[in-house]
């Protein structure tokens, strides 16, 4: 049971790290768009298929804010939103890592207790 919990925490940690990377990448992309507003891009349309397009310099980003809701925001507002989300993700990663370390410590303690019991049983049988 504790091993399953540890595995779940490891998966959660990996997912959070991926989301963090995606948020950082999004900020970098927004900054690049600001520097070069009329640039070409490849837009995924599914199954590894892309269409080439030109990004207009509207200075607006459509940002998914959760629960199926998207909002139009300026570049700066989008970056601020993503930076706030990054801070939340970093806190969640720290919390998950701490829980994972605690679970590992309890697993190690349980293994040590099992080893002691097995050694004691072995001594009792031979003694």
Residue frames relative to the residue before (quaternion, step in Angstrom):
aa qw qx qy qz dx dy dz
X 1.0000 0.0000 0.0000 0.0000 0.00 0.00 0.00
X 0.6759 0.4784 -0.2855 0.4824 3.58 0.93 -0.90
X 0.6259 0.5295 -0.3327 0.4660 3.57 1.09 -0.69
X 0.6273 0.5220 -0.3287 0.4754 3.59 1.06 -0.73
X 0.6319 0.5281 -0.3147 0.4720 3.56 1.01 -0.87
X 0.6466 0.5122 -0.3087 0.4736 3.58 0.96 -0.89
X 0.6505 0.5143 -0.3081 0.4663 3.59 0.97 -0.83
X 0.6386 0.5209 -0.3161 0.4700 3.57 1.00 -0.83
X 0.6532 0.5076 -0.3081 0.4699 3.57 0.98 -0.86
X 0.6313 0.5305 -0.3294 0.4600 3.58 1.02 -0.77
X 0.6511 0.5022 -0.3105 0.4769 3.58 0.99 -0.83
X 0.6441 0.5183 -0.3194 0.4631 3.58 0.96 -0.86
X 0.6455 0.5241 -0.3153 0.4575 3.56 0.96 -0.89
X 0.6598 0.5048 -0.3034 0.4666 3.59 0.93 -0.89
X 0.6411 0.5189 -0.3191 0.4667 3.58 0.99 -0.81
X 0.6624 0.5061 -0.3025 0.4622 3.57 0.93 -0.90
X 0.6355 0.5190 -0.3278 0.4683 3.58 1.00 -0.79
X 0.6453 0.5117 -0.3190 0.4689 3.60 1.00 -0.78
X 0.6461 0.5025 -0.3167 0.4794 3.59 0.99 -0.81
X 0.6227 0.5393 -0.3296 0.4613 3.58 1.03 -0.80
X 0.6538 0.5063 -0.3076 0.4706 3.58 0.91 -0.92
X 0.6525 0.5209 -0.3115 0.4538 3.57 0.97 -0.87
X 0.6526 0.5084 -0.3128 0.4667 3.59 0.98 -0.82
X 0.6448 0.5076 -0.3171 0.4754 3.58 0.97 -0.84
X 0.6479 0.5171 -0.3057 0.4683 3.57 0.98 -0.86
X 0.6353 0.5293 -0.3278 0.4570 3.59 1.00 -0.79
X 0.6421 0.5124 -0.3230 0.4699 3.58 0.98 -0.83
X 0.6504 0.5118 -0.3148 0.4647 3.58 0.94 -0.88
X 0.6510 0.5144 -0.3126 0.4624 3.59 1.00 -0.80
X 0.6418 0.5142 -0.3251 0.4669 3.59 0.96 -0.83
X 0.6526 0.5060 -0.3148 0.4679 3.59 0.95 -0.85
X 0.6436 0.5124 -0.3199 0.4699 3.59 1.02 -0.78
X 0.6384 0.5220 -0.3237 0.4638 3.60 1.03 -0.76
X 0.6255 0.5402 -0.3345 0.4529 3.55 1.05 -0.75
X 0.6876 0.4797 -0.2762 0.4700 3.58 1.01 -0.84
X 0.7914 0.1345 -0.0410 0.5949 3.58 1.05 -0.79
X 0.1344 -0.8743 0.4592 0.0820 3.59 0.47 1.20
X 0.7595 0.3116 -0.1991 0.5352 3.63 0.94 -0.74
X 0.2567 0.7866 -0.5159 0.2216 3.55 0.43 1.23
X 0.4938 -0.6288 0.5128 0.3129 3.52 -1.30 0.42
X 0.0169 -0.7951 0.6060 -0.0151 3.54 -1.14 0.66
X 0.3466 -0.6788 0.5954 0.2542 3.52 -1.32 0.31
X 0.1536 -0.7881 0.5933 0.0568 3.56 -0.80 1.04
X 0.3819 -0.7297 0.5109 0.2464 3.61 -0.71 1.02
X 0.1231 -0.7945 0.5912 0.0639 3.56 -0.99 0.87
X 0.7254 -0.4369 0.2176 0.4853 3.57 1.29 0.30
X 0.8567 0.1391 -0.1263 0.4804 3.53 -1.26 0.63
X 0.6866 -0.5006 0.2831 0.4448 3.58 0.97 0.86
X 0.5313 0.6066 -0.4034 0.4324 3.58 1.23 0.47
X 0.0923 -0.8085 0.5811 0.0096 3.55 -0.94 0.94
X 0.1955 -0.7330 0.6354 0.1444 3.53 -1.28 0.45
X 0.3859 -0.7118 0.5344 0.2425 3.56 -0.96 0.88
X 0.0295 0.8010 -0.5944 0.0646 3.54 -0.96 0.90
X 0.3807 -0.6789 0.5722 0.2583 3.53 -1.29 0.29
X 0.3124 -0.7471 0.5597 0.1761 3.55 -0.85 1.00
X 0.3369 -0.7512 0.5336 0.1934 3.56 -0.74 1.06
X 0.4855 -0.6848 0.4711 0.2711 3.54 -1.19 0.50
X 0.1312 0.8339 -0.5235 0.1152 3.58 0.74 1.02
X 0.3427 -0.7640 0.4742 0.2722 3.59 1.28 -0.31
X 0.6296 0.4880 -0.3417 0.4987 3.59 1.20 0.49
X 0.1788 -0.7509 0.6305 0.0812 3.52 -1.22 0.71
X 0.2940 -0.6949 0.6187 0.2188 3.57 -1.12 0.67
X 0.0761 -0.8290 0.5525 -0.0410 3.54 -0.56 1.22
X 0.3380 -0.7194 0.5729 0.1998 3.57 -0.80 1.04
X 0.1311 -0.8206 0.5545 0.0432 3.59 -0.57 1.15
X 0.6938 -0.4803 0.2658 0.4662 3.59 1.24 0.28
X 0.8247 0.2296 -0.1967 0.4779 3.53 -1.34 0.44
X 0.6737 -0.5234 0.2924 0.4322 3.56 1.07 0.75
X 0.5661 0.5895 -0.3818 0.4316 3.57 1.25 0.28
X 0.0761 -0.7782 0.6230 0.0216 3.55 -0.94 0.97
X 0.1345 -0.7911 0.5945 0.0519 3.55 -1.08 0.78
X 0.3975 -0.6706 0.5656 0.2691 3.52 -1.19 0.59
X 0.0314 0.8017 -0.5926 0.0717 3.56 -0.77 1.09
X 0.5457 -0.5762 0.4834 0.3696 3.54 -1.27 0.36
X 0.6858 -0.4605 0.3488 0.4427 3.56 -1.27 0.25
X 0.6915 0.4857 -0.2907 0.4489 3.58 0.81 -1.00
X 0.6530 0.5099 -0.3105 0.4660 3.57 0.96 -0.85
X 0.6362 0.5249 -0.3191 0.4668 3.58 1.04 -0.78
X 0.6518 0.5066 -0.3105 0.4712 3.57 0.95 -0.89
X 0.6446 0.5189 -0.3222 0.4598 3.60 0.95 -0.85
X 0.6426 0.5203 -0.3155 0.4655 3.58 0.97 -0.87
X 0.6884 0.4818 -0.2815 0.4633 3.58 0.87 -0.97
X 0.6328 0.5221 -0.3348 0.4636 3.60 1.02 -0.72
X 0.6293 0.5136 -0.3319 0.4796 3.60 1.05 -0.72
X 0.6429 0.5101 -0.3160 0.4761 3.58 1.00 -0.81
X 0.6142 0.5490 -0.3438 0.4507 3.60 1.03 -0.79
X 0.6437 0.5149 -0.3254 0.4633 3.59 0.95 -0.83
X 0.6442 0.5115 -0.3166 0.4724 3.59 1.00 -0.82
X 0.6565 0.5102 -0.3054 0.4641 3.57 0.97 -0.87
X 0.6416 0.5264 -0.3256 0.4531 3.59 0.98 -0.84
X 0.6336 0.5107 -0.3263 0.4810 3.60 1.03 -0.77
X 0.6553 0.5074 -0.3091 0.4664 3.59 0.96 -0.86
X 0.6322 0.5175 -0.3320 0.4715 3.60 1.04 -0.74
X 0.6503 0.5120 -0.3165 0.4635 3.59 0.93 -0.86
X 0.6535 0.5094 -0.3064 0.4686 3.58 0.97 -0.87
X 0.6679 0.4982 -0.2955 0.4673 3.57 0.92 -0.92
X 0.6427 0.5188 -0.3179 0.4655 3.58 0.99 -0.83
X 0.6484 0.5081 -0.3191 0.4686 3.60 0.97 -0.83
X 0.6549 0.5001 -0.3123 0.4727 3.60 0.96 -0.83
X 0.6353 0.5345 -0.3170 0.4585 3.55 1.05 -0.82
X 0.6552 0.5022 -0.3076 0.4732 3.58 0.97 -0.85
X 0.6341 0.5218 -0.3220 0.4712 3.58 1.04 -0.78
X 0.6531 0.5048 -0.3119 0.4704 3.58 0.94 -0.87
X 0.6476 0.5118 -0.3194 0.4655 3.59 0.99 -0.81
X 0.6376 0.5198 -0.3291 0.4637 3.58 0.98 -0.80
X 0.6669 0.4868 -0.3041 0.4751 3.59 0.96 -0.83
X 0.6139 0.5353 -0.3431 0.4677 3.59 1.08 -0.69
X 0.6670 0.4973 -0.2970 0.4686 3.57 0.90 -0.92
X 0.6341 0.5226 -0.3242 0.4687 3.58 1.02 -0.81
X 0.6579 0.5079 -0.3048 0.4650 3.58 0.95 -0.84
X 0.6439 0.5107 -0.3175 0.4732 3.59 1.00 -0.78
X 0.6415 0.5197 -0.3202 0.4647 3.57 1.00 -0.82
X 0.6499 0.5051 -0.3160 0.4718 3.59 0.97 -0.82
X 0.6360 0.5188 -0.3271 0.4683 3.59 1.00 -0.78
X 0.6474 0.5173 -0.3168 0.4613 3.58 0.95 -0.86
X 0.6489 0.5108 -0.3150 0.4677 3.58 0.99 -0.84
X 0.6551 0.5066 -0.3107 0.4666 3.59 0.96 -0.85
X 0.6604 0.5002 -0.3092 0.4669 3.57 0.95 -0.84
X 0.6501 0.5040 -0.3169 0.4720 3.57 1.00 -0.79
X 0.6540 0.5065 -0.3102 0.4686 3.58 0.96 -0.87
X 0.6467 0.5113 -0.3153 0.4700 3.60 0.97 -0.83
X 0.6440 0.5235 -0.3102 0.4637 3.55 0.99 -0.85
X 0.6607 0.4957 -0.2987 0.4780 3.58 0.99 -0.84
X 0.6466 0.5215 -0.3186 0.4565 3.59 1.01 -0.83
X 0.6718 0.4975 -0.2963 0.4619 3.59 0.99 -0.80
X 0.7250 0.4165 -0.2485 0.4891 3.59 0.99 -0.76
X 0.7026 0.5047 -0.2592 0.4295 3.57 1.15 -0.49
